Amino acid sequence: MRIILLGAPGTGKGTQGKFISEEYNIPKISTGDMLRESITLETKMSQFIQSQIKKGKLVSDKIVCDLIKNRIKKKDCSNGFLLDGFPRSIEQAYYLSESKITVDYVLNFVMSHEKILDRISGRRIHPQSGRIYHIKFNPPKINNIDDITGDSLVLREDDKTETIKNRLKEYEKITYPLKKYYLNQALKEKLQFLEIDAADSLINIKNKIKSILKNNR
């Protein structure tokens, strides 16, 4: 079972990806996690990746694609994998195809920009532990204070309204065209492209995913 998750920031891909990985025992491959892991290695490539990230530049398609290709070759991917955050562009999708890496499902998580802004801008983080709160959906007992340590909570730069708007514009420009690409691929190949209402409840989304994947367990 080989799955790609598409969707703008804040649509819950990470949460549902974790669920799919655990439910169907396939590795969740996140480009973000792979890049963070790669910069901990003492290699020239890791130093280059780290310098690009520090400068706020995107890591090149070739580097990301090579990381993905090498990861998929590992034994734990023999029964399938889930790609979260890849491909992000048509060029990366072409790379998958040219590398003979086939996909069974593309799940596209859809949500209005207004709801995405509401969801992301309300996040508050406890940096030391990684605990995540939300001022509306999962508030701390005391405003802006971590429940366990009493430390102050933080609004990350990535979660500020202007940053989110810029990320959404970038998504529409670069990543959104992937929808058309995979819709077209679904007409040619044994690939299913399905849209999921990311504004629905977590349990409803999980049940829909189970229904989609039930014949491939």
C-alpha positions in Angstrom: 0.0 0.0 0.0 1.7 3.2 -1.3 0.1 6.4 -0.3 0.7 10.1 -0.9 -0.9 12.8 1.3 -1.6 16.1 -0.2 -3.0 19.3 1.4 -2.2 22.8 2.5 -0.5 23.5 5.8 -2.9 23.0 8.7 -5.2 20.4 7.0 -4.1 17.6 9.4 -2.0 15.5 7.1 0.5 14.8 9.9 -2.2 13.6 12.3 -3.8 11.4 9.8 -0.5 10.2 8.4 0.5 9.0 11.9 -2.9 7.2 12.2 -2.5 5.5 8.8 1.1 4.5 9.6 0.1 2.8 12.8 -3.1 1.3 11.6 -1.6 -0.3 8.5 1.9 -0.8 9.7 3.6 1.2 6.9 6.4 3.8 7.5 5.4 7.4 7.4 8.1 9.2 5.4 8.2 13.0 6.0 10.6 15.1 4.1 10.8 17.5 7.0 11.8 14.7 9.4 14.3 13.3 6.8 15.9 16.7 6.4 16.2 17.3 10.1 17.7 13.8 10.5 20.1 14.3 7.7 21.6 17.5 9.2 22.6 15.6 12.3 25.0 13.4 10.2 28.6 14.4 9.8 28.7 14.5 6.0 29.3 17.3 3.4 25.8 16.8 2.2 24.4 17.3 5.7 26.4 20.5 6.1 25.1 21.8 2.8 21.5 21.0 3.7 22.0 22.7 7.1 23.4 25.9 5.4 20.5 26.1 3.0 17.9 25.7 5.8 19.7 28.4 8.0 19.6 30.8 5.0 15.8 30.1 4.7 16.3 28.6 1.3 14.4 25.6 -0.1 16.5 22.4 -0.4 16.8 21.5 -4.1 14.4 19.0 -5.6 17.3 16.7 -6.5 18.5 16.4 -2.9 15.0 15.8 -1.5 14.2 13.3 -4.3 17.4 11.4 -3.7 16.7 11.2 0.1 13.2 9.9 -0.7 14.4 7.3 -3.2 17.0 6.0 -0.8 14.5 5.8 2.0 12.0 3.9 0.0 14.6 1.2 -0.8 14.8 0.2 2.8 13.3 -3.1 4.0 10.5 -1.6 6.1 9.0 -0.1 2.9 8.7 -3.5 1.2 4.9 -3.7 2.0 4.3 0.0 1.4 4.9 3.5 2.6 3.2 6.8 3.2 4.7 10.1 1.8 3.9 13.2 3.8 5.2 16.4 2.3 6.4 14.8 -0.9 6.0 15.5 -3.7 5.5 19.2 -3.3 5.9 20.1 -7.0 5.2 18.7 -10.4 8.9 18.2 -10.9 9.1 16.0 -7.8 6.1 14.0 -9.0 7.8 13.5 -12.3 10.9 12.2 -10.4 8.8 9.6 -8.7 7.4 8.4 -12.0 10.8 8.4 -13.7 12.2 6.4 -10.8 9.5 3.8 -11.3 8.1 4.5 -7.8 4.4 3.7 -8.2 1.6 4.9 -5.9 -1.8 3.3 -5.1 -3.6 6.2 -3.4 -3.4 10.0 -3.4 -5.4 11.5 -0.5 -6.0 15.2 -0.9 -7.0 17.0 2.3 -9.2 20.0 1.6 -10.1 23.0 3.8 -10.9 26.6 3.3 -8.1 29.1 3.9 -10.2 30.8 6.6 -10.5 27.6 8.6 -6.8 26.9 8.1 -5.9 30.3 9.5 -8.1 29.8 12.5 -6.6 26.4 13.1 -3.0 27.3 12.8 -2.9 30.8 14.3 -4.5 29.5 17.5 -1.7 27.0 18.2 0.5 27.6 21.2 3.7 25.5 21.8 5.6 24.5 24.9 9.1 24.5 23.3 10.9 22.3 25.8 8.5 19.4 25.6 6.8 19.9 22.2 3.3 20.0 23.8 0.8 21.7 21.6 -2.2 23.6 22.7 -4.9 25.6 20.9 -6.6 28.7 22.3 -10.0 27.5 21.0 -9.9 23.7 20.5 -7.4 22.6 23.2 -6.7 25.5 25.6 -4.3 25.3 28.6 -5.9 25.5 32.0 -4.4 29.0 32.4 -4.1 31.3 29.4 -0.7 30.9 27.7 0.8 28.7 30.5 1.8 25.1 30.1 -0.4 22.8 32.2 2.5 20.7 33.5 5.5 23.0 34.0 3.9 26.4 34.4 6.2 27.7 31.6 5.0 30.3 29.2 3.7 29.1 25.8 5.0 30.4 22.5 3.4 31.3 19.2 5.8 30.1 16.6 6.9 32.3 13.7 5.4 29.7 11.3 2.0 30.0 13.0 1.7 33.8 12.8 -1.1 35.0 10.5 1.1 36.7 7.8 3.4 33.7 7.7 0.5 31.4 7.2 -1.0 33.5 4.4 2.4 33.5 2.6 2.7 29.7 3.0 -0.8 29.2 1.6 0.0 31.4 -1.4 3.2 29.4 -2.0 1.1 26.2 -1.7 -1.4 27.4 -4.3 1.4 28.4 -6.6 3.6 25.3 -6.4 1.8 22.4 -4.8 -1.9 22.8 -5.8 -1.2 21.9 -9.5 -0.3 18.4 -8.2 -4.1 17.8 -7.9 -4.5 18.1 -11.7 -1.5 15.9 -12.3 -2.7 13.1 -10.1 -6.3 13.4 -11.4 -4.9 12.8 -14.8 -2.7 10.0 -13.6 -5.7 8.3 -12.0 -7.3 8.1 -15.5 -4.2 6.3 -16.9 -3.0 4.1 -14.0 -4.2 2.0 -11.2 -4.2 5.0 -8.9 -7.0 6.3 -6.8 -7.3 10.1 -6.2 -9.6 11.0 -3.4 -10.5 14.2 -1.6 -11.1 14.4 2.1 -12.9 17.2 4.0 -10.2 18.2 6.5 -12.7 20.3 8.4 -14.6 17.2 9.4 -14.1 15.6 12.9 -11.0 13.5 13.5 -13.1 10.3 14.0 -15.1 10.9 10.7 -11.9 11.5 8.8 -10.4 8.3 10.2 -13.5 6.3 9.3 -13.4 7.6 5.8 -9.8 6.7 5.4 -10.5 3.2 6.8 -13.3 2.8 4.3 -11.1 3.9 1.4 -8.2 1.5 2.4 -10.3 -1.4 3.8 -9.7 -3.7 0.7 -5.9 -3.3 0.9 -5.1 -4.2 4.5 
